[in-house]
Amino acid sequence: MHGLGPPLSSRDRLGWGLCLVGATAGALFLALTAAFVTREAAAGWHGIDGLAGFLWRDAWSPLASPPTLGVGHALRSTAMLAVTSLAVAIPLGIGIGIFASEVAPAPVRAVLQPSLELLAGIPAVVYGFFGYVTVVRGLEGGFGMVSGECLLAAAAILALMVVPFIASTSAEALRAVPQDLRDAALSLGATRSHVIRRVVLRRATPGLFAAGALGLARALSETLAVLMLCGNAVAPPGSLLDRGQPITALLATELGESAAGTPKYAALYGAGLLLLLVALSINAGIWVLRRRALAHAHG
Protein backbone atom coordinates (compact mmCIF):
# COMPACT_ATOMS: atom_id res chain seq x y z
CA MET A 1 0.00 0.00 0.00
CA HIS A 2 2.87 2.39 0.82
CA GLY A 3 4.74 1.44 -2.35
CA LEU A 4 1.96 2.78 -4.57
CA GLY A 5 2.16 6.38 -3.33
CA PRO A 6 3.29 8.62 -0.51
CA PRO A 7 2.97 7.33 3.06
CA LEU A 8 -0.42 7.75 4.67
CA SER A 9 -0.82 10.28 7.45
CA SER A 10 -2.28 9.28 10.80
CA ARG A 11 -5.59 10.88 9.83
CA ASP A 12 -5.64 8.93 6.55
CA ARG A 13 -4.89 5.70 8.40
CA LEU A 14 -7.74 6.40 10.81
CA GLY A 15 -10.16 7.06 7.95
CA TRP A 16 -8.98 3.95 6.11
CA GLY A 17 -9.41 1.87 9.27
CA LEU A 18 -12.91 3.19 9.92
CA CYS A 19 -13.93 2.42 6.33
CA LEU A 20 -12.54 -1.10 6.68
CA VAL A 21 -14.42 -1.63 9.95
CA GLY A 22 -17.64 -0.36 8.38
CA ALA A 23 -17.30 -2.58 5.31
CA THR A 24 -16.48 -5.61 7.46
CA ALA A 25 -19.41 -4.93 9.78
CA GLY A 26 -21.78 -4.65 6.82
CA ALA A 27 -20.60 -7.95 5.34
CA LEU A 28 -20.77 -9.63 8.76
CA PHE A 29 -24.30 -8.31 9.36
CA LEU A 30 -25.44 -9.70 6.00
CA ALA A 31 -23.90 -13.09 6.74
CA LEU A 32 -25.46 -13.23 10.21
CA THR A 33 -28.86 -12.24 8.83
CA ALA A 34 -28.70 -14.96 6.20
CA ALA A 35 -27.58 -17.51 8.81
CA PHE A 36 -30.37 -16.59 11.22
CA VAL A 37 -33.09 -16.71 8.56
CA THR A 38 -31.75 -20.04 7.28
CA ARG A 39 -31.72 -21.52 10.80
CA GLU A 40 -35.29 -20.40 11.51
CA ALA A 41 -36.49 -21.72 8.15
CA ALA A 42 -34.87 -25.11 8.71
CA ALA A 43 -36.26 -25.52 12.23
CA GLY A 44 -39.71 -26.63 11.08
CA TRP A 45 -38.98 -27.70 7.52
CA HIS A 46 -39.95 -31.29 8.33
CA GLY A 47 -43.61 -30.22 8.36
CA ILE A 48 -43.54 -28.84 4.82
CA ASP A 49 -44.33 -30.98 1.78
CA GLY A 50 -40.95 -30.72 0.06
CA LEU A 51 -39.34 -27.93 -1.92
CA ALA A 52 -41.61 -28.38 -4.96
CA GLY A 53 -44.73 -28.10 -2.84
CA PHE A 54 -43.35 -25.08 -1.05
CA LEU A 55 -42.37 -23.20 -4.19
CA TRP A 56 -45.27 -23.79 -6.57
CA ARG A 57 -47.41 -26.90 -6.04
CA ASP A 58 -49.19 -26.31 -2.71
CA ALA A 59 -51.57 -23.50 -1.81
CA TRP A 60 -51.15 -21.29 1.22
CA SER A 61 -53.74 -22.67 3.62
CA PRO A 62 -52.27 -22.95 7.15
CA LEU A 63 -55.70 -23.55 8.74
CA ALA A 64 -56.64 -26.49 6.51
CA SER A 65 -56.51 -30.07 7.75
CA PRO A 66 -53.81 -31.00 6.95
CA PRO A 67 -52.31 -27.51 6.42
CA THR A 68 -50.57 -26.63 3.17
CA LEU A 69 -47.85 -24.00 3.16
CA GLY A 70 -46.92 -23.24 -0.42
CA VAL A 71 -45.74 -19.76 -1.39
CA GLY A 72 -46.13 -20.10 -5.14
CA HIS A 73 -48.84 -17.45 -5.19
CA ALA A 74 -46.52 -15.01 -3.39
CA LEU A 75 -43.65 -15.73 -5.78
CA ARG A 76 -45.87 -15.09 -8.79
CA SER A 77 -47.26 -11.89 -7.28
CA THR A 78 -43.76 -10.65 -6.42
CA ALA A 79 -42.45 -11.32 -9.93
CA MET A 80 -45.43 -9.68 -11.65
CA LEU A 81 -45.25 -6.66 -9.35
CA ALA A 82 -41.50 -6.13 -9.69
CA VAL A 83 -41.36 -6.60 -13.47
CA THR A 84 -44.32 -4.29 -14.12
CA SER A 85 -43.14 -1.50 -11.82
CA LEU A 86 -39.55 -1.59 -13.09
CA ALA A 87 -40.68 -1.67 -16.72
CA VAL A 88 -42.19 1.75 -16.05
CA ALA A 89 -39.74 3.13 -13.50
CA ILE A 90 -36.40 2.36 -15.18
CA PRO A 91 -37.04 4.14 -18.53
CA LEU A 92 -38.80 7.01 -16.80
CA GLY A 93 -36.14 7.36 -14.11
CA ILE A 94 -33.23 7.26 -16.55
CA GLY A 95 -35.05 9.75 -18.79
CA ILE A 96 -35.48 12.13 -15.85
CA GLY A 97 -31.83 11.64 -14.96
CA ILE A 98 -30.76 12.55 -18.51
CA PHE A 99 -32.96 15.62 -18.46
CA ALA A 100 -31.69 16.72 -15.04
CA SER A 101 -28.00 16.33 -15.89
CA GLU A 102 -27.78 17.10 -19.62
CA VAL A 103 -30.78 19.12 -20.79
CA ALA A 104 -32.38 21.12 -18.00
CA PRO A 105 -31.18 24.70 -17.48
CA ALA A 106 -29.59 25.54 -14.14
CA PRO A 107 -32.75 27.04 -12.50
CA VAL A 108 -34.82 23.99 -13.41
CA ARG A 109 -32.06 21.67 -12.23
CA ALA A 110 -31.89 23.50 -8.90
CA VAL A 111 -35.59 22.74 -8.33
CA LEU A 112 -35.70 19.26 -9.85
CA GLN A 113 -33.00 17.62 -7.74
CA PRO A 114 -34.48 18.62 -4.34
CA SER A 115 -37.90 17.58 -5.61
CA LEU A 116 -36.61 14.09 -6.39
CA GLU A 117 -35.05 13.84 -2.95
CA LEU A 118 -38.32 14.96 -1.38
CA LEU A 119 -40.29 12.34 -3.31
CA ALA A 120 -37.82 9.66 -2.20
CA GLY A 121 -38.35 10.66 1.44
CA ILE A 122 -42.15 10.51 1.49
CA PRO A 123 -43.32 7.67 3.78
CA ALA A 124 -44.68 4.57 2.10
CA VAL A 125 -48.02 4.89 3.91
CA VAL A 126 -48.59 8.26 2.22
CA TYR A 127 -48.02 6.67 -1.18
CA GLY A 128 -50.40 3.91 -0.16
CA PHE A 129 -53.18 6.35 0.79
CA PHE A 130 -52.58 8.32 -2.41
CA GLY A 131 -52.88 5.17 -4.49
CA TYR A 132 -56.00 4.10 -2.64
CA VAL A 133 -57.90 7.30 -3.40
CA THR A 134 -56.63 7.72 -6.98
CA VAL A 135 -55.45 4.54 -8.71
CA VAL A 136 -57.82 2.15 -6.93
CA ARG A 137 -60.82 4.39 -7.53
CA GLY A 138 -59.76 4.91 -11.15
CA LEU A 139 -59.53 1.17 -11.77
CA GLU A 140 -62.92 0.62 -10.20
CA GLY A 141 -64.51 3.15 -12.56
CA GLY A 142 -62.47 2.36 -15.66
CA PHE A 143 -62.69 -1.42 -15.57
CA GLY A 144 -65.97 -1.85 -13.69
CA MET A 145 -64.22 -3.71 -10.87
CA VAL A 146 -65.91 -4.38 -7.56
CA SER A 147 -62.68 -3.40 -5.85
CA GLY A 148 -59.74 -1.71 -7.53
CA GLU A 149 -57.25 -3.31 -5.17
CA CYS A 150 -55.05 -5.38 -7.48
CA LEU A 151 -51.46 -5.91 -8.59
CA LEU A 152 -51.77 -3.19 -11.23
CA ALA A 153 -52.64 -0.56 -8.62
CA ALA A 154 -49.73 -1.67 -6.44
CA ALA A 155 -47.36 -1.71 -9.43
CA ALA A 156 -48.36 1.82 -10.46
CA ILE A 157 -47.66 3.27 -7.03
CA LEU A 158 -44.51 1.18 -6.61
CA ALA A 159 -43.20 2.57 -9.91
CA LEU A 160 -43.89 6.07 -8.62
CA MET A 161 -41.94 5.27 -5.44
CA VAL A 162 -38.97 3.80 -7.33
CA VAL A 163 -38.59 6.56 -9.95
CA PRO A 164 -36.91 9.14 -7.62
CA PHE A 165 -34.22 6.66 -6.58
CA ILE A 166 -33.43 5.68 -10.16
CA ALA A 167 -33.56 9.27 -11.41
CA SER A 168 -31.23 10.62 -8.70
CA THR A 169 -28.70 7.82 -9.12
CA SER A 170 -28.81 8.12 -12.91
CA ALA A 171 -28.29 11.87 -12.77
CA GLU A 172 -25.28 11.45 -10.48
CA ALA A 173 -23.78 8.83 -12.79
CA LEU A 174 -24.26 11.07 -15.83
CA ARG A 175 -22.81 14.11 -14.09
CA ALA A 176 -19.73 12.04 -13.21
CA VAL A 177 -18.83 11.72 -16.91
CA PRO A 178 -15.90 14.12 -17.57
CA GLN A 179 -16.90 17.31 -19.35
CA ASP A 180 -13.84 16.95 -21.60
CA LEU A 181 -15.51 14.00 -23.36
CA ARG A 182 -18.56 16.10 -24.17
CA ASP A 183 -16.46 19.03 -25.39
CA ALA A 184 -14.30 16.79 -27.56
CA ALA A 185 -17.32 15.19 -29.24
CA LEU A 186 -19.03 18.55 -29.77
CA SER A 187 -15.87 20.02 -31.28
CA LEU A 188 -15.92 17.26 -33.91
CA GLY A 189 -19.37 18.38 -35.05
CA ALA A 190 -21.53 15.87 -33.18
CA THR A 191 -24.99 17.01 -32.17
CA ARG A 192 -25.97 17.25 -28.54
CA SER A 193 -28.33 14.28 -28.76
CA HIS A 194 -25.61 12.22 -30.44
CA VAL A 195 -23.15 13.10 -27.67
CA ILE A 196 -25.67 12.05 -25.02
CA ARG A 197 -26.48 8.76 -26.73
CA ARG A 198 -23.04 7.67 -27.91
CA VAL A 199 -20.68 9.25 -25.37
CA VAL A 200 -22.35 10.14 -22.09
CA LEU A 201 -24.69 7.17 -21.76
CA ARG A 202 -21.97 4.73 -22.78
CA ARG A 203 -19.54 6.08 -20.21
CA ALA A 204 -22.22 6.19 -17.50
CA THR A 205 -23.53 2.66 -18.13
CA PRO A 206 -22.06 1.19 -14.91
CA GLY A 207 -23.81 3.88 -12.88
CA LEU A 208 -27.07 3.24 -14.72
CA PHE A 209 -26.79 -0.43 -13.80
CA ALA A 210 -26.39 0.65 -10.18
CA ALA A 211 -29.54 2.77 -10.53
CA GLY A 212 -31.44 -0.23 -11.85
CA ALA A 213 -30.18 -2.39 -8.99
CA LEU A 214 -31.30 0.22 -6.46
CA GLY A 215 -34.74 0.35 -8.05
CA LEU A 216 -34.99 -3.44 -8.03
CA ALA A 217 -34.05 -3.61 -4.36
CA ARG A 218 -36.74 -1.04 -3.58
CA ALA A 219 -39.34 -2.91 -5.64
CA LEU A 220 -38.61 -6.24 -3.95
CA SER A 221 -38.53 -4.88 -0.40
CA GLU A 222 -41.48 -2.47 -0.30
CA THR A 223 -44.16 -3.72 2.08
CA LEU A 224 -46.68 -1.22 3.41
CA ALA A 225 -47.85 0.48 0.21
CA VAL A 226 -47.98 -2.88 -1.57
CA LEU A 227 -49.96 -4.42 1.29
CA MET A 228 -52.50 -1.57 1.13
CA LEU A 229 -53.08 -1.82 -2.64
CA CYS A 230 -52.50 -5.39 -3.86
CA GLY A 231 -55.63 -6.93 -2.34
CA ASN A 232 -53.74 -9.47 -0.21
CA ALA A 233 -55.34 -12.57 -1.74
CA VAL A 234 -53.75 -16.01 -1.46
CA ALA A 235 -55.08 -17.21 -4.83
CA PRO A 236 -52.43 -17.27 -7.59
CA PRO A 237 -52.98 -14.17 -9.78
CA GLY A 238 -53.71 -14.70 -13.46
CA SER A 239 -53.29 -11.07 -14.54
CA LEU A 240 -52.35 -7.68 -13.17
CA LEU A 241 -56.04 -6.92 -12.55
CA ASP A 242 -56.25 -9.78 -10.06
CA ARG A 243 -55.55 -9.46 -6.38
CA GLY A 244 -52.24 -10.79 -5.18
CA GLN A 245 -50.01 -11.20 -2.15
CA PRO A 246 -46.28 -10.59 -2.67
CA ILE A 247 -43.80 -12.16 -0.28
CA THR A 248 -43.38 -8.97 1.75
CA ALA A 249 -47.15 -8.72 2.25
CA LEU A 250 -47.33 -12.40 3.22
CA LEU A 251 -44.66 -11.92 5.88
CA ALA A 252 -46.26 -8.75 7.22
CA THR A 253 -49.71 -10.32 7.63
CA GLU A 254 -48.80 -13.82 8.81
CA LEU A 255 -45.59 -13.71 10.84
CA GLY A 256 -47.15 -12.10 13.91
CA GLU A 257 -49.71 -14.93 14.13
CA SER A 258 -47.28 -17.87 13.89
CA ALA A 259 -45.62 -19.64 16.80
CA ALA A 260 -41.87 -20.19 16.75
CA GLY A 261 -40.82 -23.64 15.63
CA THR A 262 -44.06 -24.49 13.82
CA PRO A 263 -44.17 -25.41 10.12
CA LYS A 264 -45.96 -22.14 9.35
CA TYR A 265 -43.21 -20.19 11.10
CA ALA A 266 -40.57 -22.08 9.12
CA ALA A 267 -42.45 -21.54 5.86
CA LEU A 268 -42.55 -17.78 6.45
CA TYR A 269 -38.85 -17.66 7.18
CA GLY A 270 -38.29 -19.84 4.12
CA ALA A 271 -40.16 -17.26 2.04
CA GLY A 272 -37.97 -14.54 3.53
CA LEU A 273 -34.84 -16.56 2.76
CA LEU A 274 -36.05 -17.08 -0.79
CA LEU A 275 -36.56 -13.33 -1.23
CA LEU A 276 -33.08 -12.69 0.17
CA LEU A 277 -31.50 -15.21 -2.21
CA VAL A 278 -33.35 -13.75 -5.19
CA ALA A 279 -32.21 -10.23 -4.29
CA LEU A 280 -28.59 -11.34 -3.80
CA SER A 281 -28.58 -13.32 -7.05
CA ILE A 282 -29.99 -10.45 -9.08
CA ASN A 283 -27.60 -7.96 -7.54
CA ALA A 284 -24.68 -10.30 -8.22
CA GLY A 285 -25.77 -10.58 -11.84
CA ILE A 286 -26.07 -6.80 -12.13
CA TRP A 287 -22.61 -6.44 -10.56
CA VAL A 288 -21.14 -8.74 -13.21
CA LEU A 289 -22.88 -6.83 -16.00
CA ARG A 290 -21.72 -3.56 -14.48
CA ARG A 291 -18.11 -4.74 -14.47
CA ARG A 292 -18.39 -5.75 -18.11
CA ALA A 293 -20.01 -2.44 -19.01
CA LEU A 294 -17.26 -0.58 -17.15
CA ALA A 295 -14.58 -2.46 -19.05
CA HIS A 296 -16.37 -1.80 -22.33
CA ALA A 297 -16.81 1.90 -21.55
CA HIS A 298 -13.10 2.33 -20.87
CA GLY A 299 -12.04 -0.02 -23.65
C-alpha positions in Angstrom: 0.0 0.0 0.0 2.9 2.4 0.8 4.7 1.4 -2.3 2.0 2.8 -4.6 2.2 6.4 -3.3 3.3 8.6 -0.5 3.0 7.3 3.1 -0.4 7.8 4.7 -0.8 10.3 7.4 -2.3 9.3 10.8 -5.6 10.9 9.8 -5.6 8.9 6.6 -4.9 5.7 8.4 -7.7 6.4 10.8 -10.2 7.1 7.9 -9.0 3.9 6.1 -9.4 1.9 9.3 -12.9 3.2 9.9 -13.9 2.4 6.3 -12.5 -1.1 6.7 -14.4 -1.6 9.9 -17.6 -0.4 8.4 -17.3 -2.6 5.3 -16.5 -5.6 7.5 -19.4 -4.9 9.8 -21.8 -4.6 6.8 -20.6 -8.0 5.3 -20.8 -9.6 8.8 -24.3 -8.3 9.4 -25.4 -9.7 6.0 -23.9 -13.1 6.7 -25.5 -13.2 10.2 -28.9 -12.2 8.8 -28.7 -15.0 6.2 -27.6 -17.5 8.8 -30.4 -16.6 11.2 -33.1 -16.7 8.6 -31.7 -20.0 7.3 -31.7 -21.5 10.8 -35.3 -20.4 11.5 -36.5 -21.7 8.1 -34.9 -25.1 8.7 -36.3 -25.5 12.2 -39.7 -26.6 11.1 -39.0 -27.7 7.5 -39.9 -31.3 8.3 -43.6 -30.2 8.4 -43.5 -28.8 4.8 -44.3 -31.0 1.8 -40.9 -30.7 0.1 -39.3 -27.9 -1.9 -41.6 -28.4 -5.0 -44.7 -28.1 -2.8 -43.3 -25.1 -1.0 -42.4 -23.2 -4.2 -45.3 -23.8 -6.6 -47.4 -26.9 -6.0 -49.2 -26.3 -2.7 -51.6 -23.5 -1.8 -51.2 -21.3 1.2 -53.7 -22.7 3.6 -52.3 -23.0 7.2 -55.7 -23.5 8.7 -56.6 -26.5 6.5 -56.5 -30.1 7.7 -53.8 -31.0 7.0 -52.3 -27.5 6.4 -50.6 -26.6 3.2 -47.9 -24.0 3.2 -46.9 -23.2 -0.4 -45.7 -19.8 -1.4 -46.1 -20.1 -5.1 -48.8 -17.4 -5.2 -46.5 -15.0 -3.4 -43.6 -15.7 -5.8 -45.9 -15.1 -8.8 -47.3 -11.9 -7.3 -43.8 -10.6 -6.4 -42.4 -11.3 -9.9 -45.4 -9.7 -11.7 -45.2 -6.7 -9.4 -41.5 -6.1 -9.7 -41.4 -6.6 -13.5 -44.3 -4.3 -14.1 -43.1 -1.5 -11.8 -39.5 -1.6 -13.1 -40.7 -1.7 -16.7 -42.2 1.8 -16.0 -39.7 3.1 -13.5 -36.4 2.4 -15.2 -37.0 4.1 -18.5 -38.8 7.0 -16.8 -36.1 7.4 -14.1 -33.2 7.3 -16.6 -35.0 9.8 -18.8 -35.5 12.1 -15.9 -31.8 11.6 -15.0 -30.8 12.5 -18.5 -33.0 15.6 -18.5 -31.7 16.7 -15.0 -28.0 16.3 -15.9 -27.8 17.1 -19.6 -30.8 19.1 -20.8 -32.4 21.1 -18.0 -31.2 24.7 -17.5 -29.6 25.5 -14.1 -32.8 27.0 -12.5 -34.8 24.0 -13.4 -32.1 21.7 -12.2 -31.9 23.5 -8.9 -35.6 22.7 -8.3 -35.7 19.3 -9.9 -33.0 17.6 -7.7 -34.5 18.6 -4.3 -37.9 17.6 -5.6 -36.6 14.1 -6.4 -35.0 13.8 -2.9 -38.3 15.0 -1.4 -40.3 12.3 -3.3 -37.8 9.7 -2.2 -38.4 10.7 1.4 -42.2 10.5 1.5 -43.3 7.7 3.8 -44.7 4.6 2.1 -48.0 4.9 3.9 -48.6 8.3 2.2 -48.0 6.7 -1.2 -50.4 3.9 -0.2 -53.2 6.3 0.8 -52.6 8.3 -2.4 -52.9 5.2 -4.5 -56.0 4.1 -2.6 -57.9 7.3 -3.4 -56.6 7.7 -7.0 -55.5 4.5 -8.7 -57.8 2.1 -6.9 -60.8 4.4 -7.5 -59.8 4.9 -11.1 -59.5 1.2 -11.8 -62.9 0.6 -10.2 -64.5 3.2 -12.6 -62.5 2.4 -15.7 -62.7 -1.4 -15.6 -66.0 -1.9 -13.7 -64.2 -3.7 -10.9 -65.9 -4.4 -7.6 -62.7 -3.4 -5.9 -59.7 -1.7 -7.5 -57.2 -3.3 -5.2 -55.1 -5.4 -7.5 -51.5 -5.9 -8.6 -51.8 -3.2 -11.2 -52.6 -0.6 -8.6 -49.7 -1.7 -6.4 -47.4 -1.7 -9.4 -48.4 1.8 -10.5 -47.7 3.3 -7.0 -44.5 1.2 -6.6 -43.2 2.6 -9.9 -43.9 6.1 -8.6 -41.9 5.3 -5.4 -39.0 3.8 -7.3 -38.6 6.6 -9.9 -36.9 9.1 -7.6 -34.2 6.7 -6.6 -33.4 5.7 -10.2 -33.6 9.3 -11.4 -31.2 10.6 -8.7 -28.7 7.8 -9.1 -28.8 8.1 -12.9 -28.3 11.9 -12.8 -25.3 11.5 -10.5 -23.8 8.8 -12.8 -24.3 11.1 -15.8 -22.8 14.1 -14.1 -19.7 12.0 -13.2 -18.8 11.7 -16.9 -15.9 14.1 -17.6 -16.9 17.3 -19.3 -13.8 16.9 -21.6 -15.5 14.0 -23.4 -18.6 16.1 -24.2 -16.5 19.0 -25.4 -14.3 16.8 -27.6 -17.3 15.2 -29.2 -19.0 18.6 -29.8 -15.9 20.0 -31.3 -15.9 17.3 -33.9 -19.4 18.4 -35.1 -21.5 15.9 -33.2 -25.0 17.0 -32.2 -26.0 17.2 -28.5 -28.3 14.3 -28.8 -25.6 12.2 -30.4 -23.2 13.1 -27.7 -25.7 12.0 -25.0 -26.5 8.8 -26.7 -23.0 7.7 -27.9 -20.7 9.2 -25.4 -22.4 10.1 -22.1 -24.7 7.2 -21.8 -22.0 4.7 -22.8 -19.5 6.1 -20.2 -22.2 6.2 -17.5 -23.5 2.7 -18.1 -22.1 1.2 -14.9 -23.8 3.9 -12.9 -27.1 3.2 -14.7 -26.8 -0.4 -13.8 -26.4 0.6 -10.2 -29.5 2.8 -10.5 -31.4 -0.2 -11.9 -30.2 -2.4 -9.0 -31.3 0.2 -6.5 -34.7 0.3 -8.0 -35.0 -3.4 -8.0 -34.1 -3.6 -4.4 -36.7 -1.0 -3.6 -39.3 -2.9 -5.6 -38.6 -6.2 -3.9 -38.5 -4.9 -0.4 -41.5 -2.5 -0.3 -44.2 -3.7 2.1 -46.7 -1.2 3.4 -47.8 0.5 0.2 -48.0 -2.9 -1.6 -50.0 -4.4 1.3 -52.5 -1.6 1.1 -53.1 -1.8 -2.6 -52.5 -5.4 -3.9 -55.6 -6.9 -2.3 -53.7 -9.5 -0.2 -55.3 -12.6 -1.7 -53.8 -16.0 -1.5 -55.1 -17.2 -4.8 -52.4 -17.3 -7.6 -53.0 -14.2 -9.8 -53.7 -14.7 -13.5 -53.3 -11.1 -14.5 -52.4 -7.7 -13.2 -56.0 -6.9 -12.5 -56.2 -9.8 -10.1 -55.6 -9.5 -6.4 -52.2 -10.8 -5.2 -50.0 -11.2 -2.2 -46.3 -10.6 -2.7 -43.8 -12.2 -0.3 -43.4 -9.0 1.7 -47.1 -8.7 2.3 -47.3 -12.4 3.2 -44.7 -11.9 5.9 -46.3 -8.8 7.2 -49.7 -10.3 7.6 -48.8 -13.8 8.8 -45.6 -13.7 10.8 -47.1 -12.1 13.9 -49.7 -14.9 14.1 -47.3 -17.9 13.9 -45.6 -19.6 16.8 -41.9 -20.2 16.8 -40.8 -23.6 15.6 -44.1 -24.5 13.8 -44.2 -25.4 10.1 -46.0 -22.1 9.3 -43.2 -20.2 11.1 -40.6 -22.1 9.1 -42.5 -21.5 5.9 -42.6 -17.8 6.4 -38.8 -17.7 7.2 -38.3 -19.8 4.1 -40.2 -17.3 2.0 -38.0 -14.5 3.5 -34.8 -16.6 2.8 -36.1 -17.1 -0.8 -36.6 -13.3 -1.2 -33.1 -12.7 0.2 -31.5 -15.2 -2.2 -33.3 -13.7 -5.2 -32.2 -10.2 -4.3 -28.6 -11.3 -3.8 -28.6 -13.3 -7.0 -30.0 -10.5 -9.1 -27.6 -8.0 -7.5 -24.7 -10.3 -8.2 -25.8 -10.6 -11.8 -26.1 -6.8 -12.1 -22.6 -6.4 -10.6 -21.1 -8.7 -13.2 -22.9 -6.8 -16.0 -21.7 -3.6 -14.5 -18.1 -4.7 -14.5 -18.4 -5.8 -18.1 -20.0 -2.4 -19.0 -17.3 -0.6 -17.2 -14.6 -2.5 -19.0 -16.4 -1.8 -22.3 -16.8 1.9 -21.5 -13.1 2.3 -20.9 -12.0 0.0 -23.6 
